[in-house]
Amino acid sequence: MSKWTNFNDVEEQMSYELIPHKTIAKVRLLVKKGNYIAGEFQDGYATLSKAGTSIYLACEFVILSGQYEHRKIWSNIGFHSDNSPKYAEIGRSTIKAILDSAHGLHPADKSPEAEKLRKIKSFADIHGLACLAEITIKTSGDTPRNEIKTFITPANPIYNDYMEEKSGKHAINYTGVANKQTDDELVSDELPF
């Protein structure tokens, strides 16, 4: 009998309800290319807003373990806003917290090794990093949605408990094809399976 004719052995359907406010989870950061290239944004990862008034990094976060494993949350990291210079400062602080969380660095660590790990050549360098995040619920806008604005570093006593947690399900390789984003033309319409 085919798996497409017998559905008795299938897992229950995944819930798509919002993840509860202030849930802590280990996540993998996947950076989406926005193809905005100008000024100091030359690697093609920055995204220009539809209104043309802000520049940001579009991010997808995949939960790596626990009750919400494999669920995804989308959030942006700000680079520039015509309306507020604070937007870029918050974005830089966010990326520093991601690097600290991913590399197990205490935010106060000023050692040469820590400073080296906080330097990137391109936003591609943060693609695929695993870090610890606080998931919140954004209530502004048309409908509530989950977002991530806070990353937890080793300065927080709960850091090791979550970062050492292992997946209980199937592993997903996030470093292969996703890290090789290109603007090449599609040369074949064959399906990859």
Contact map, one row per residue, 1 for C-alpha under 8 A:
1110110000000000000000000000000000000000000000000000000000000000000000000000000000000000000000000000000000000000000000000000000000000000000000000000000000000000000000000000000000000000000000000
1111110000000000000000000000000000000000000000000000000000000000000000000000000000000000000000000000000000000000000000000000000000000000000000000000000000000000000000000000000000000000000000000
1111111000000000000000000000000000000000000000000000000000000000000000000000000000000000000000000000000000000000000000000000000000000000000000000000000000000000000000000000000000000000000000000
0111111000000000000000000000000000000000000000000000000000000000000000000000000000000000000000000000000000000000000000000000000000000000000000000000000000000000000000000000000000000000000000000
1111111000000000000000000000000000000000000000000000000000000000000000000000000000000000000000000000000000000000000000000000000000000000000000000000000000000000000000000000000000000000000000000
1111111110000000000000000000000000000000000000000000000000000000000000000000000000000000000000000000000000000000000000000000000000000000000000000000000000000000000000000000000000000000000000000
0011111111000000000000000000000000000000000000000000000000000000000000000000000000000000000000000000000000000000000000000000000000000000000000000000000000000000000000000000000000000000000000000
0000011111000000000000000000000000000000000000000000000000000000000000000000000000000000000000000000000000000000000000000000000000000000000000000000000000000000000000000000000000000000000000000
0000011111100000000000000000000000000000000000000000000000000000000000000000000000000000000000000000000000000000000000000000000000000000000000000000000000000000000000000000000000000000000000000
0000001111110000000000000000000000000000000000000000000000000000000000000000000000000000000000000000000000000000000000000000000000000000000000000000000000000000000000000000000000000000000000000
0000000011111000000000000000000000000000000000000000000000000000000000000000000000000000000000000000000000000000000000000000000000000000000000000000000000000000000000000000000000000000000000000
0000000001111100000000000000000000000000000000000000000000000000000000000000000000000000000000000000000000000000000000000000000000000000000000000000000000000000000000000000000000000000000000000
0000000000111110000000000000000000000000000000000000000000000000000000000000000000000000000000000000000000000000000000000000000000000000000000000000000000000000000000000000000000000000000000000
0000000000011111000000000000000000000000000000000000000000000000000000000000000000000000000000000000000000000000000000000000000000000000000000000000000000000000000000000000000000000000000000000
0000000000001111100000000000000000000000000000000000000000000000000000000000000000000000000000000000000000000000000000000000000000000000000000000000000000000000000000000000000000000000000000000
0000000000000111110000000000000000000000000000000000000000000000000000000000000000000000000000000000000000000000000000000000000000000000000000000000000000000000000000000000000000000000000000000
0000000000000011111000000000000000000000000000000000000000000000000000000000000000000000000000000000000000000000000000000000000000000000000000000000000000000000000000000000000000000000000000000
0000000000000001111100000000000000000000000000000000000000000000000000000000000000000000000000000000000000000000000000000000000000000000100000001100000000000000000000000000000000000000000000000
0000000000000000111110100000000000000000000000000000000000000000000100000000000000000000000000000000000000000000000000000000000000000011100000000100000000000000000000000000000000000000000000000
0000000000000000011111100000000000000000000000000000000000000000000000000000000000000000000000000000000000000000000000000000000000000011100000000000000000000000000000000000000000000000000000000
0000000000000000001111100000000000000000000000000000000000000000000000000000000000000000000000000000000000000000000000000000000000000011100000000100000000000000000000000000000000000000000000000
0000000000000000000111110000000000000000000000000000000000000000000000000000000000000000000000000000000000000000000000000000000000000111100000000000000000000000000000000000000000000000000000000
0000000000000000001111111000000000000000000000000000000000000000000000000000000000000000000000000000000000000000000000000000000000000111000000000000000000000000000000000000000000000000000000000
0000000000000000000001111100000000000000000000000000000000000000000000000000000000000000000000000000000000000000000000000000000000011110000000000000000000000000010000000000000000000000000000000
0000000000000000000000111110000000000000000000000000000000000011110000000000000000000000000000000000000000000000000000000000000000011110000000000000000000000000010000000000000000000000000000000
0000000000000000000000011111000000000000000000000000000000000011100000000000000000000000000000000000000000000000000000000000000001111000000000000000000000000000011000000000000000000000000000000
0000000000000000000000001111100000000000000000000000000000001111000000000000000000000000000000000000000000000000000000000000000001111000000000000000000000000000000000000000000000000000000000000
0000000000000000000000000111110000000000000000000000000000001111000000000000000000000000000000000000000000000000000000000000000111100000000000000000000000000000000000000000000000000000000000000
0000000000000000000000000011111000000000000000000000000000111100000000000000000000000000000000000000000000000000000000000000011111100000000000000000000000000000000000000000000000000000000000000
0000000000000000000000000001111100000000000000000000000000111100000000000000000000000000000000000000000000000000000000000000001110000000000000000000000000000000000000000000010000000000000000000
0000000000000000000000000000111110000000000010000000000011110000000000000000000000000000000000000000000000000000000000000011011100000000000000000000000000000000000000000000000000000000000000000
0000000000000000000000000000011111000000000010000000000011110000000000000000000000000000000000000000000000000000000000000000000000000000000000000000000000000000000000000000000000000000000000000
0000000000000000000000000000001111100000000111100000000001000000000000000000000000000000000000000000000000000000000000000000000000000000000000000000000000000000000000000000000000001000000000000
0000000000000000000000000000000111110000000111110000000011000000000000000000000000000000000000000000000000000000000000000000000000000000000000000000000000000000000000000000000000000000000000000
0000000000000000000000000000000011111000001111100000000000000000000000000000000000000000000000000000000000000000000000000000000000000000000000000000000000000000000000000000000000000000000000000
0000000000000000000000000000000001111100110111110000000000000000000000000000000000000000000000000000000000000000000000000000000000000000000000000000000000000000000000000000000000000000000000000
0000000000000000000000000000000000111110111101000000000000000000000000000000000000000000000000000000000000000000000000000000000000000000000000000000000000000000000000000000000000000000000000000
0000000000000000000000000000000000011111110000000000000000000000000000000000000000000000000000000000000000000000000000000000000000000000000000000000000000000000000000000000000000000000000000000
0000000000000000000000000000000000001111110000000000000000000000000000000000000000000000000000000000000000000000000000000000000000000000000000000000000000000000000000000000000000000000000000000
0000000000000000000000000000000000000111110000000000000000000000000000000000000000000000000000000000000000000000000000000000000000000000000000000000000000000000000000000000000000000000000000000
0000000000000000000000000000000000011111111111000000000000000000000000000000000000000000000000000000000000000000000000000000000000000000000000000000000000000000000000000000000000000000000000000
0000000000000000000000000000000000011111111100000000000000000000000000000000000000000000000000000000000000000000000000000000000000000000000000000000000000000000000000000000000000000000000000000
0000000000000000000000000000000000101000111111000000000000000000000000000000000000000000000000000000000000000000000000000110000000000000000000000000000000000000000000000000000000000000000000000
0000000000000000000000000000000011111000111111000000000000000000000000000000000000000000000000000000000000000000000000000000000000000000000000000000000000000000000000000000000000000000000000000
0000000000000000000000000000001111110000101111100000000010000000000000000000000000000000000000000000000000000000000000000011000000000000000000000000000000000000000000000000000000000000000000000
0000000000000000000000000000000011111000101111110000001111000000000000000000000000000000000000000000000000000000000000000000000000000000000000000000000000000000000000000000000000000000000000000
0000000000000000000000000000000011110000000011111000001111000000000000000000000000000000000000000000000000000000000000000000000000000000000000000000000000000000000000000000000000000000000000000
0000000000000000000000000000000001010000000001111101111100000000000000000000000000000000000000000000000000000000000000000000000000000000000000000000000000000000000000000000000000000000000000000
0000000000000000000000000000000000000000000000111111111100000000000000000000000000000000000000000000000000000000000000000000000000000000000000000000000000000000000000000000000000000000000000000
0000000000000000000000000000000000000000000000011111100000000000000000000000000000000000000000000000000000000000000000000000000000000000000000000000000000000000000000000000000000000000000000000
0000000000000000000000000000000000000000000000001111110000000000000000000000000000000000000000000000000000000000000000000000000000000000000000000000000000000000000000000000000000000000000000000
0000000000000000000000000000000000000000000000011111111000000000000000000000000000000000000000000000000000000000000000000000000000000000000000000000000000000000000000000000000000000000000000000
0000000000000000000000000000000000000000000000011111111000000000000000000000000011100000000000000000000000000000000000000000000000000000000000000000000000000000000000000000000000000000000000000
0000000000000000000000000000000000000000000000011011111100000000000000000000011111000000000000000000000000000000000000000000000000000000000000000000000000000000000000000000000000000000000000000
0000000000000000000000000000000000000000000001111001111110000000000000000000011110000000000000000000000000000000000000000000000000000000000000000000000000000000000000000000000000000000000000000
0000000000000000000000000000000000000000000001111000011111000000000000000001111100000000000000000000000000000000000000000000000000000000000000000000000000000000000000000000000000000000000000000
0000000000000000000000000000001101000000000011100000001111100000000000000001111000000000000000000000000000000000000000000000000000000000000000000000000000000000000000000000000000000000000000000
0000000000000000000000000000001111000000000001100000000111110000000000000111100000000000000000000000000000000000000000000000000000000000000000000000000000000000000000000000000000000000000000000
0000000000000000000000000000111100000000000000000000000011111000000000000111100000000000000000000000000000000000000000000000000000000000000000000000000000000000000000000000000000000000000000000
0000000000000000000000000000111100000000000000000000000001111100000000011110000000000000000000000000000000000000000000000000000000000000000000000000000000000000000000000000000000000000000000000
0000000000000000000000000011110000000000000000000000000000111110000000011110000000000000000000000000000000000000000000000000000000000000000000000000000000000000000000000000000000000000000000000
0000000000000000000000000011110000000000000000000000000000011111000011111000000000000000000000000000000000000000000000000000000000000000000000000000000000000000000000000000000000000000000000000
0000000000000000000000001111000000000000000000000000000000001111100111110000000000000000000000000000000000000000000000000000000000000000000000000000000000000000000000000000000000000000000000000
0000000000000000000000001111000000000000000000000000000000000111110011000000000000000000000000000000000000000000000000000000000000000000000000000000000000000000000001100000000000000000000000000
0000000000000000000000001100000000000000000000000000000000000011111111000000000000000000000000000000000000000000000000000000000000000000000000000000000000000000000011110000000000000000000000000
0000000000000000000000001000000000000000000000000000000000000001111110000000000000000000000000000000000000000000000000000000000000000000000000000000000000000000000000110000000000000000000000000
0000000000000000000000000000000000000000000000000000000000000000111110000000000000000000000000000000000000000000000000000000000000000000000000000000000000000000000000000000000000000000000000000
0000000000000000001000000000000000000000000000000000000000000010111111100000000000000000000000000000000000000000000000000000000000000000000000000000000000000000000000000000000000000000000000000
0000000000000000000000000000000000000000000000000000000000000111111111100000000000000000000000000000000000000000000000000000000000000000000000000000000000000000000000101000000000000000000000000
0000000000000000000000000000000000000000000000000000000000000111100111110000000000000000000000000000000000000000000000000000000000000000000000000000000000000000000000000000000000000000000000000
0000000000000000000000000000000000000000000000000000000000000110000111111000000000000000000000000000000000000000000000000000000000000000000000000000000000000000000000000000000000000000000000000
0000000000000000000000000000000000000000000000000000000000011110000001111100000000000000000000000000000000000000000000000000000000000000000000000000000000000000000000000000000000000000000000000
0000000000000000000000000000000000000000000000000000000000011100000000111110000000000000000000000000000000000000000000000000000000000000000000000111000000000000000000000000000000000000000000000
0000000000000000000000000000000000000000000000000000000001111000000000011111000000000000000000000000000000000000000000000000000000000000000000000111000000000000000000000000000000000000000000000
0000000000000000000000000000000000000000000000000000000001111000000000001111100000000000000000000000000000000000000000000000000000000000000000000011100000000000000000000000000000000000000000000
0000000000000000000000000000000000000000000000000000000111100000000000000111110000000000000000000000000000000000000000000000000000000000000000000000000000000000000000000000000000000000000000000
0000000000000000000000000000000000000000000000000000000111100000000000000011111000000000001001100000000000000000000000000000000000000000000000000000000000000000000000000000000000000000000000000
0000000000000000000000000000000000000000000000000000011110000000000000000001111110000011011000000000000000000000000000000000000000000000000000000000000000000000000000000000000000000000000000000
0000000000000000000000000000000000000000000000000000011110000000000000000000111110000011101100000000000000000000000000000000000000000000000000000000000000000000000000000000000000000000000000000
0000000000000000000000000000000000000000000000000000011100000000000000000000011111011011000000000000000000000000000000000000000000000000000000000000000000000000000000000000000000000000000000000
0000000000000000000000000000000000000000000000000000111000000000000000000000011111111011000000000000000000000000000000000000000000000000000000000000000000000000000000000000000000000000000000000
0000000000000000000000000000000000000000000000000000110000000000000000000000000111111000000000000000000000000000000000000000000000000000000000000000000000000000000000000000000000000000000000000
0000000000000000000000000000000000000000000000000000100000000000000000000000000011111000000000000000000000000000000000000000000000000000000000000000000000000000000000000000000000000000000000000
0000000000000000000000000000000000000000000000000000000000000000000000000000000111111110000000000000000000000000000000000000000000000000000000000000000000000000000000000000000000000000000000000
0000000000000000000000000000000000000000000000000000000000000000000000000000000111111111100000000000000000000000000000000000000000000000000000000000000000000000000000000000000000000000000000000
0000000000000000000000000000000000000000000000000000000000000000000000000000000000011111110000000000000000000000000000000000000000000000000000000000000000000000000000000000000000000000000000000
0000000000000000000000000000000000000000000000000000000000000000000000000000011110011111111000000000000000000000000000000000000000000000000000000000000000000000000000000000000000000000000000000
0000000000000000000000000000000000000000000000000000000000000000000000000000011110001111111100000000000000000000000000000000000000000000000000000000000000000000000000000000000000000000000000000
0000000000000000000000000000000000000000000000000000000000000000000000000000001000001111111110000000000000000000000000000000000000000000000000000000000000000000000000000000000000000000000000000
0000000000000000000000000000000000000000000000000000000000000000000000000000010000000111111111000000000000000000000000000000000000000000000000000000000000000000000000000000000000000000000000000
0000000000000000000000000000000000000000000000000000000000000000000000000000111000000011111111100000000000000000000000000000000000000000000000000000000000000000000000000000000000000000000000000
0000000000000000000000000000000000000000000000000000000000000000000000000000001000000001111111110000000000000000000000000000000000000000000000000000000000000000000000000000000000000000000000000
0000000000000000000000000000000000000000000000000000000000000000000000000000000000000000111111111000000000000000000000000000000000000000000000000000000000000000000000000000000000000000000000000
0000000000000000000000000000000000000000000000000000000000000000000000000000100000000000011111111100000000000000000000000000000000000000000000000000111000000000000000000000000000000000000000000
0000000000000000000000000000000000000000000000000000000000000000000000000000100000000000001111111110000000000000000000000000000000000000000000000000000000000000000000000000000000000000000000000
0000000000000000000000000000000000000000000000000000000000000000000000000000000000000000000111111111000000000000000001000000000000000000000000000000000000000000000000000000000000000000000000000
0000000000000000000000000000000000000000000000000000000000000000000000000000000000000000000011111111100000100000000000000000000000000000000000000000001110000000000000000000000000000000000000000
0000000000000000000000000000000000000000000000000000000000000000000000000000000000000000000001111111110000000000000000000000000000100000000000000000001000000000000000000000000000000000000000000
0000000000000000000000000000000000000000000000000000000000000000000000000000000000000000000000111111111010000000000011000000010000000000000000000000000000000000000000000000000000000000000000000
0000000000000000000000000000000000000000000000000000000000000000000000000000000000000000000000011111111111100000000001000000000000000000000000000000000011000000000000000000000000000000000000000
0000000000000000000000000000000000000000000000000000000000000000000000000000000000000000000000001111111110000000000000000000000001110000000000000000001111000000000000000000000000000000000000000
0000000000000000000000000000000000000000000000000000000000000000000000000000000000000000000000000111111110000000000000000000000011110000000000000000000000000000000000000000000000000000000000000
0000000000000000000000000000000000000000000000000000000000000000000000000000000000000000000000000011111110000000000010000000000000000000000000000000000000000000000000000000000000000000000000000
0000000000000000000000000000000000000000000000000000000000000000000000000000000000000000000000000001111111000000000000000000000000000000000000000000000011000000000000000000000000000000000000000
0000000000000000000000000000000000000000000000000000000000000000000000000000000000000000000000000011111111101000010000000000000000000000000000000000000011000000000000000000000000000000000000000
0000000000000000000000000000000000000000000000000000000000000000000000000000000000000000000000000001000111111000000000000000000000000000000000000000000011100000000000000000000000000000000000000
0000000000000000000000000000000000000000000000000000000000000000000000000000000000000000000000001001000011111000000000000000000000000000000000000000000011100000000000000000000000000000000000000
0000000000000000000000000000000000000000000000000000000000000000000000000000000000000000000000000000000001111100000000000000000000000000000000000000000000000000000000000000000000000000000000000
0000000000000000000000000000000000000000000000000000000000000000000000000000000000000000000000000000000011111110010000000000000000000000000000000000000000000000000000000000000000000000000000000
0000000000000000000000000000000000000000000000000000000000000000000000000000000000000000000000000000000000011111011000000000000000000000000000000000000000000000000000000000000000000000000000000
0000000000000000000000000000000000000000000000000000000000000000000000000000000000000000000000000000000000001111111000000000000000000000000000000000000000000000000000000000000000000000000000000
0000000000000000000000000000000000000000000000000000000000000000000000000000000000000000000000000000000000000111111100000000000000000000000000000000000000000000000000000000000000000000000000000
0000000000000000000000000000000000000000000000000000000000000000000000000000000000000000000000000000000000000011111110000000000000000000000000000000000000000000000000000000000000000000000000000
0000000000000000000000000000000000000000000000000000000000000000000000000000000000000000000000000000000010001111111111000000000000000000000000000000000000000000000000000000000000000000000000000
0000000000000000000000000000000000000000000000000000000000000000000000000000000000000000000000000000000000000111111111100000000000000000000000000000000000000000000000000000000000000000000000000
0000000000000000000000000000000000000000000000000000000000000000000000000000000000000000000000000000000000000001111111100000000000000000000000000000000000000000000000000000000000000000000000000
0000000000000000000000000000000000000000000000000000000000000000000000000000000000000000000000000010001000000000111111110000000000000000000000000000000000000000000000000000000000000000000000000
0000000000000000000000000000000000000000000000000000000000000000000000000000000000000000000000010011000000000000011111110000000000000000000000000000000000000000000000000000000000000000000000000
0000000000000000000000000000000000000000000000000000000000000000000000000000000000000000000000000000000000000000001111111000000000000000000000000000000000000000000000000000000000000000000000000
0000000000000000000000000000000000000000000000000000000000000000000000000000000000000000000000000000000000000000000011111110110000000000000000000000000000000000000000000000000000000000000000000
0000000000000000000000000000000000000000000000000000000000000000000000000000000000000000000000000000000000000000000000111110100000000000000000000000000000000000000000000000000000000000000000000
0000000000000000000000000000000000000000001000000000000000000000000000000000000000000000000000000000000000000000000000011111100000000000000000000000000000000000000000000000000000000000000000000
0000000000000000000000000000001000000000001010000000000000000000000000000000000000000000000000000000000000000000000000011111111000000000000000000000000000000000000000000000000000000000000000000
0000000000000000000000000000001000000000000010000000000000000000000000000000000000000000000000000000000000000000000000000111111000000000000000000000000000000000000000000000000000100000000000000
0000000000000000000000000000000000000000000000000000000000000000000000000000000000000000000000000000000000000000000000011111111000000000000000000000000000000000000000000000000000000000000000000
0000000000000000000000000000101000000000000000000000000000000000000000000000000000000000000000000010000000000000000000010011111110000000000000000000000000000000000000000000000000000000000000000
0000000000000000000000000000111000000000000000000000000000000000000000000000000000000000000000000000000000000000000000000011111110000000000000000000000000000000000000000000000000100000000000000
0000000000000000000000000001111000000000000000000000000000000000000000000000000000000000000000000000000000000000000000000000011111000000000000000000000000000000000000000000011000100000000000000
0000000000000000000000000001110000000000000000000000000000000000000000000000000000000000000000000000010000000000000000000000011111100000000000000000000000000000000000000000000000000000000000000
0000000000000000000000000111100000000000000000000000000000000000000000000000000000000000000000000000110000000000000000000000000111110000000000000000000000000000000000000000000000000000000000000
0000000000000000000000000111100000000000000000000000000000000000000000000000000000000000000000000100110000000000000000000000000011111000000000000000001100000000001000000000000000000000000000000
0000000000000000000000011110000000000000000000000000000000000000000000000000000000000000000000000000110000000000000000000000000001111100000000000000001110000010011000000000000000000000000000000
0000000000000000000000011110000000000000000000000000000000000000000000000000000000000000000000000000000000000000000000000000000000111110000000000001111100000000000000000000000000000000000000000
0000000000000000000001111000000000000000000000000000000000000000000000000000000000000000000000000000000000000000000000000000000000011111000000000001111100000000000000000000000000000000000000000
0000000000000000001111111000000000000000000000000000000000000000000000000000000000000000000000000000000000000000000000000000000000001111100000000111110000000000000000000000000000000000000000000
0000000000000000001111100000000000000000000000000000000000000000000000000000000000000000000000000000000000000000000000000000000000000111110000000111100000000000000000000000000000000000000000000
0000000000000000011111000000000000000000000000000000000000000000000000000000000000000000000000000000000000000000000000000000000000000011111000011110000000000000000000000000000000000000000000000
0000000000000000000000000000000000000000000000000000000000000000000000000000000000000000000000000000000000000000000000000000000000000001111100011110000000000000000000000000000000000000000000000
0000000000000000000000000000000000000000000000000000000000000000000000000000000000000000000000000000000000000000000000000000000000000000111110111000000000000000000000000000000000000000000000000
0000000000000000000000000000000000000000000000000000000000000000000000000000000000000000000000000000000000000000000000000000000000000000011111110000000000000000000000000000000000000000000000000
0000000000000000000000000000000000000000000000000000000000000000000000000000000000000000000000000000000000000000000000000000000000000000001111110000000000000000000000000000000000000000000000000
0000000000000000000000000000000000000000000000000000000000000000000000000000000000000000000000000000000000000000000000000000000000000000000111110000000000000000000000000000000000000000000000000
0000000000000000000000000000000000000000000000000000000000000000000000000000000000000000000000000000000000000000000000000000000000000000001111111000000000000000000000000000000000000000000000000
0000000000000000000000000000000000000000000000000000000000000000000000000000000000000000000000000000000000000000000000000000000000000000111111111100000000000000000000000000000000000000000000000
0000000000000000010000000000000000000000000000000000000000000000000000000000000000000000000000000000000000000000000000000000000000000000111000111110000000000000000000000000000000000000000000000
0000000000000000011010000000000000000000000000000000000000000000000000001100000000000000000000000000000000000000000000000000000000000011110000011111000000000000000000000000000000000000000000000
0000000000000000000000000000000000000000000000000000000000000000000000001110000000000000000000000000000000000000000000000000000000000011110000001111100000000000000000000000000000000000000000000
0000000000000000000000000000000000000000000000000000000000000000000000001110000000000000000000000000000000000000000000000000000000001111000000000111111000000000000000000000000000000000000000000
0000000000000000000000000000000000000000000000000000000000000000000000000010000000000000000001000000000000000000000000000000000000001111000000000011111000000000000000000000000000000000000000000
0000000000000000000000000000000000000000000000000000000000000000000000000000000000000000000001000000000000000000000000000000000000001110000000000001111100000000000000000000000000000000000000000
0000000000000000000000000000000000000000000000000000000000000000000000000000000000000000000001001100100000000000000000000000000000111100000000000001111110000000000000000000000000000000000000000
0000000000000000000000000000000000000000000000000000000000000000000000000000000000000000000000001000100000000000000000000000000000111100000000000000011111110010000000000000000000000000000000000
0000000000000000000000000000000000000000000000000000000000000000000000000000000000000000000000001001100111100000000000000000000000010000000000000000001111110010000000000000000000000000000000000
0000000000000000000000000000000000000000000000000000000000000000000000000000000000000000000000000001100111100000000000000000000000000000000000000000000111111111000000000000000000000000000000000
0000000000000000000000000000000000000000000000000000000000000000000000000000000000000000000000000000000001100000000000000000000000000000000000000000000111111010000000000000000000000000000000000
0000000000000000000000000000000000000000000000000000000000000000000000000000000000000000000000000000000000000000000000000000000000000000000000000000000111111110000000000000000000000000000000000
0000000000000000000000000000000000000000000000000000000000000000000000000000000000000000000000000000000000000000000000000000000000000000000000000000000001111111000000000000000000000000000000000
0000000000000000000000000000000000000000000000000000000000000000000000000000000000000000000000000000000000000000000000000000000000000000000000000000000001011111110000000000000000000000000000000
0000000000000000000000000000000000000000000000000000000000000000000000000000000000000000000000000000000000000000000000000000000000010000000000000000000111111111111000000000000000000000000000000
0000000000000000000000000000000000000000000000000000000000000000000000000000000000000000000000000000000000000000000000000000000000000000000000000000000001001111111100000000000000000000000000000
0000000000000000000000000000000000000000000000000000000000000000000000000000000000000000000000000000000000000000000000000000000000000000000000000000000000000111111110000000000000000000000000000
0000000000000000000000011100000000000000000000000000000000000000000000000000000000000000000000000000000000000000000000000000000000010000000000000000000000000111111110000000000000000000000000000
0000000000000000000000000100000000000000000000000000000000000000000000000000000000000000000000000000000000000000000000000000000000110000000000000000000000000011111110000000000000000000000000000
0000000000000000000000000000000000000000000000000000000000000000000000000000000000000000000000000000000000000000000000000000000000000000000000000000000000000001111111000000000000000000000000000
0000000000000000000000000000000000000000000000000000000000000000100000000000000000000000000000000000000000000000000000000000000000000000000000000000000000000000111111100000000000000000000000000
0000000000000000000000000000000000000000000000000000000000000001100000000000000000000000000000000000000000000000000000000000000000000000000000000000000000000000000111110000000000000000000000000
0000000000000000000000000000000000000000000000000000000000000001110010000000000000000000000000000000000000000000000000000000000000000000000000000000000000000000000011111110000000000000000000000
0000000000000000000000000000000000000000000000000000000000000000110000000000000000000000000000000000000000000000000000000000000000000000000000000000000000000000000001111100000000000000000000000
0000000000000000000000000000000000000000000000000000000000000000000010000000000000000000000000000000000000000000000000000000000000000000000000000000000000000000000000111110000000000000000000000
0000000000000000000000000000000000000000000000000000000000000000000000000000000000000000000000000000000000000000000000000000000000000000000000000000000000000000000000111111000000000000000000000
0000000000000000000000000000000000000000000000000000000000000000000000000000000000000000000000000000000000000000000000000000000000000000000000000000000000000000000000101111100000000000000000000
0000000000000000000000000000000000000000000000000000000000000000000000000000000000000000000000000000000000000000000000000000000000000000000000000000000000000000000000000111110000000000000000000
0000000000000000000000000000000000000000000000000000000000000000000000000000000000000000000000000000000000000000000000000000000000000000000000000000000000000000000000000011111100000000000000000
0000000000000000000000000000010000000000000000000000000000000000000000000000000000000000000000000000000000000000000000000000000100000000000000000000000000000000000000000001111111100000000000000
0000000000000000000000000000000000000000000000000000000000000000000000000000000000000000000000000000000000000000000000000000000100000000000000000000000000000000000000000000111111100000000000000
0000000000000000000000000000000000000000000000000000000000000000000000000000000000000000000000000000000000000000000000000000000000000000000000000000000000000000000000000000111111110000000000000
0000000000000000000000000000000000000000000000000000000000000000000000000000000000000000000000000000000000000000000000000000000000000000000000000000000000000000000000000000011111111000000000000
0000000000000000000000000000000000000000000000000000000000000000000000000000000000000000000000000000000000000000000000000000000000000000000000000000000000000000000000000000011111111000000000000
0000000000000000000000000000000000000000000000000000000000000000000000000000000000000000000000000000000000000000000000000001001100000000000000000000000000000000000000000000011111111000000000000
0000000000000000000000000000000000000000000000000000000000000000000000000000000000000000000000000000000000000000000000000000000000000000000000000000000000000000000000000000000111111100000000000
0000000000000000000000000000000010000000000000000000000000000000000000000000000000000000000000000000000000000000000000000000000000000000000000000000000000000000000000000000000011111110000000000
0000000000000000000000000000000000000000000000000000000000000000000000000000000000000000000000000000000000000000000000000000000000000000000000000000000000000000000000000000000000011111000000000
0000000000000000000000000000000000000000000000000000000000000000000000000000000000000000000000000000000000000000000000000000000000000000000000000000000000000000000000000000000000001111100000000
0000000000000000000000000000000000000000000000000000000000000000000000000000000000000000000000000000000000000000000000000000000000000000000000000000000000000000000000000000000000000111110000000
0000000000000000000000000000000000000000000000000000000000000000000000000000000000000000000000000000000000000000000000000000000000000000000000000000000000000000000000000000000000000011111000000
0000000000000000000000000000000000000000000000000000000000000000000000000000000000000000000000000000000000000000000000000000000000000000000000000000000000000000000000000000000000000001111110000
0000000000000000000000000000000000000000000000000000000000000000000000000000000000000000000000000000000000000000000000000000000000000000000000000000000000000000000000000000000000000000111110000
0000000000000000000000000000000000000000000000000000000000000000000000000000000000000000000000000000000000000000000000000000000000000000000000000000000000000000000000000000000000000000011111000
0000000000000000000000000000000000000000000000000000000000000000000000000000000000000000000000000000000000000000000000000000000000000000000000000000000000000000000000000000000000000000011111100
0000000000000000000000000000000000000000000000000000000000000000000000000000000000000000000000000000000000000000000000000000000000000000000000000000000000000000000000000000000000000000000111110
0000000000000000000000000000000000000000000000000000000000000000000000000000000000000000000000000000000000000000000000000000000000000000000000000000000000000000000000000000000000000000000011111
0000000000000000000000000000000000000000000000000000000000000000000000000000000000000000000000000000000000000000000000000000000000000000000000000000000000000000000000000000000000000000000001111
0000000000000000000000000000000000000000000000000000000000000000000000000000000000000000000000000000000000000000000000000000000000000000000000000000000000000000000000000000000000000000000000111
